[in-house]
């Protein structure tokens, strides 16, 4: 696991850090809204023949909470993975995320590609994040401009439509079982 943690740490790419939102001080007192189902349900590997049997999978929400303390963290899923939601479901999830973002000093928003967007055996027809996530990042950034986006994806994603909403972007790829530690 230590080797997996080191590999994940060396793979993370800081794409943007306007306003120096990262690193977040572990001993600070500002609240953090962790938003995005990928923070709670990690996607750490690809689908198909690339799947492995991990010995331990770190969960970003748990890692962030352990580092900064439970009293500083609020979580909202913002979207669901692997399920088609109605517009009402999406609006409700985004509303919860906006409320969490509005009351936090900093937002850490996990966005990415679910397995059914990228895998072996089929070609992608576009490079966009899921529509619910695009709606989420726009709404969250309108509620709180201090947004750190953590990307969880195995292949290229288009950023032009949302990059201006996030002063900080961290590309974590599908970093394996220990990818949650370097994001913290």
BELUR-V434345 format. One line per field, one symbol per residue. ss: DSSP state (h for helix, s for strand, l for the rest). psi: psi as a letter, one per 30 degrees, with the letter a starting at -180 (. if undefined). burial: I if it has 24 or more other ideal C-beta (glycine too) atoms within 12 Angstrom, else O. A space follows every 10 residues. Layout:
BEGIN
ss->???
psi->???
burial->???
END
This chain:
BEGIN
ss->lhhhhhhhhh hlssssslll llllllllll lsssslhhhh lllllllhhh lllllllllh hhhhhhhhlh hhssssllll llllllhhhh hhhhhhhhhh hhlllsssss ssllhhhlll llllllllll hhhhhhhhhh hhhlllssss ssllllllll llhhhllsss slllllllhh hhhl
psi->eeeeeeeeef fkkjfkhkgh fklkkeglgk lkjjkkfffe ikjflalbff kljlfkjkke eeeeeeefke ffkkkkeell kgkjlleeee eeeeeeeeee efglekkjjj lakleffkll flkkflgllk eeeeeeeeee eefjfikjkj kjlflkkkfe ffeffjfkkj jfaigafgfe eff.
burial->OOOIIOOIIO IIOIOIOOOO IIOIOOOOOI IIIIIIIIII IIIIIIOOOO OOOOOOIIII IIIIIOIIOO OIIIIIIIII IOOOIOOOOI OOIIOIIIOI IIOIIIIIII IIIIIOIIOO OOOOOOOIII OIIIIIIIII IOIIIIIIII IIIIIOIOIO OIIOIIIIII IIIIIIIIII IIII
END
